[in-house]
């Protein structure tokens, strides 16, 4: 019984929150992983903080017009356009 309890705690500790990135506009070849964007987080708060900094991060990588136009959150993931 104690082993099952320990497994339950471990599975909650490794829970991940995902970020799905959908490029907008004409740049359909944009690859978030190739641009070095993080897509896995420990929780929603960490993901939200990262999303806030994405435009500035992309500008440093040469994407001068980068922006986050919309954000949608649910219990397991966020999606940005």
C-alpha positions as a LaTeX table, in Angstrom:
\begin{tabular}{lrrr}
\hline
Residue & $x$ (\AA) & $y$ (\AA) & $z$ (\AA) \\
\hline
Unk1 & 0.00 & 0.00 & 0.00 \\
Unk2 & 2.85 & 2.39 & 0.84 \\
Unk3 & 4.43 & 1.66 & $-2.54$ \\
Unk4 & 1.23 & 2.66 & $-4.35$ \\
Unk5 & 1.11 & 5.91 & $-2.38$ \\
Unk6 & 4.73 & 6.70 & $-3.30$ \\
Unk7 & 3.98 & 6.06 & $-7.00$ \\
Unk8 & 1.02 & 8.42 & $-6.86$ \\
Unk9 & 3.19 & 11.17 & $-5.38$ \\
Unk10 & 5.91 & 10.58 & $-7.97$ \\
Unk11 & 3.47 & 10.74 & $-10.87$ \\
Unk12 & 2.09 & 14.08 & $-9.65$ \\
Unk13 & 5.61 & 15.47 & $-9.24$ \\
Unk14 & 6.49 & 14.69 & $-12.85$ \\
Unk15 & 3.28 & 16.12 & $-14.33$ \\
Unk16 & 4.01 & 18.38 & $-17.26$ \\
Unk17 & 2.19 & 21.37 & $-18.73$ \\
Unk18 & 2.54 & 21.71 & $-22.51$ \\
Unk19 & 2.72 & 24.73 & $-24.76$ \\
Unk20 & 1.38 & 24.34 & $-28.31$ \\
Unk21 & 2.54 & 27.01 & $-30.75$ \\
Unk22 & 0.58 & 27.72 & $-33.93$ \\
Unk23 & 2.35 & 30.13 & $-36.29$ \\
Unk24 & 0.17 & 32.85 & $-37.81$ \\
Unk25 & 0.54 & 34.72 & $-41.04$ \\
Unk26 & 2.63 & 33.79 & $-44.05$ \\
Unk27 & 5.50 & 32.08 & $-42.22$ \\
Unk28 & 4.09 & 28.54 & $-42.28$ \\
Unk29 & 7.62 & 27.09 & $-42.18$ \\
Unk30 & 8.31 & 28.45 & $-38.68$ \\
Unk31 & 9.44 & 25.62 & $-36.40$ \\
Unk32 & 9.18 & 26.38 & $-32.64$ \\
Unk33 & 11.74 & 23.71 & $-31.72$ \\
Unk34 & 14.23 & 24.97 & $-34.30$ \\
Unk35 & 13.78 & 28.49 & $-32.90$ \\
Unk36 & 14.68 & 27.11 & $-29.47$ \\
Unk37 & 11.28 & 27.65 & $-27.86$ \\
Unk38 & 10.46 & 25.63 & $-24.76$ \\
Unk39 & 7.23 & 23.61 & $-24.96$ \\
Unk40 & 7.15 & 21.69 & $-21.67$ \\
Unk41 & 6.78 & 23.21 & $-18.20$ \\
Unk42 & 6.28 & 22.14 & $-14.61$ \\
Unk43 & 2.92 & 23.93 & $-14.43$ \\
Unk44 & 0.60 & 26.56 & $-15.88$ \\
Unk45 & 2.19 & 29.46 & $-13.98$ \\
Unk46 & 5.65 & 28.68 & $-15.38$ \\
Unk47 & 4.21 & 28.38 & $-18.88$ \\
Unk48 & 2.34 & 31.70 & $-18.57$ \\
Unk49 & 5.49 & 33.48 & $-17.44$ \\
Unk50 & 7.41 & 32.04 & $-20.40$ \\
Unk51 & 4.68 & 33.06 & $-22.88$ \\
Unk52 & 5.00 & 36.67 & $-21.68$ \\
Unk53 & 8.65 & 36.70 & $-22.72$ \\
Unk54 & 8.31 & 34.94 & $-26.09$ \\
Unk55 & 8.09 & 38.09 & $-28.27$ \\
Unk56 & 11.30 & 39.55 & $-26.79$ \\
Unk57 & 13.06 & 36.19 & $-27.06$ \\
Unk58 & 12.11 & 35.81 & $-30.72$ \\
Unk59 & 13.23 & 39.37 & $-31.49$ \\
Unk60 & 16.72 & 38.44 & $-30.24$ \\
Unk61 & 16.66 & 35.57 & $-32.75$ \\
Unk62 & 15.86 & 37.83 & $-35.70$ \\
Unk63 & 12.05 & 37.70 & $-35.73$ \\
Unk64 & 11.50 & 41.46 & $-35.59$ \\
Unk65 & 7.72 & 41.35 & $-35.88$ \\
Unk66 & 7.17 & 38.51 & $-33.39$ \\
Unk67 & 4.07 & 38.70 & $-31.24$ \\
Unk68 & 1.68 & 36.48 & $-29.33$ \\
Unk69 & $-1.77$ & 37.30 & $-30.70$ \\
Unk70 & $-3.87$ & 34.99 & $-28.57$ \\
Unk71 & $-3.43$ & 32.58 & $-25.66$ \\
Unk72 & $-5.76$ & 29.80 & $-24.57$ \\
Unk73 & $-5.23$ & 27.82 & $-21.37$ \\
Unk74 & $-6.73$ & 24.58 & $-20.14$ \\
Unk75 & $-5.79$ & 22.20 & $-17.35$ \\
Unk76 & $-3.06$ & 20.38 & $-19.30$ \\
Unk77 & $-1.78$ & 22.79 & $-21.94$ \\
Unk78 & $-1.70$ & 26.30 & $-23.38$ \\
Unk79 & $-2.02$ & 27.21 & $-27.05$ \\
Unk80 & $-0.66$ & 30.41 & $-28.57$ \\
Unk81 & $-1.08$ & 31.96 & $-31.99$ \\
\hline
\end{tabular}
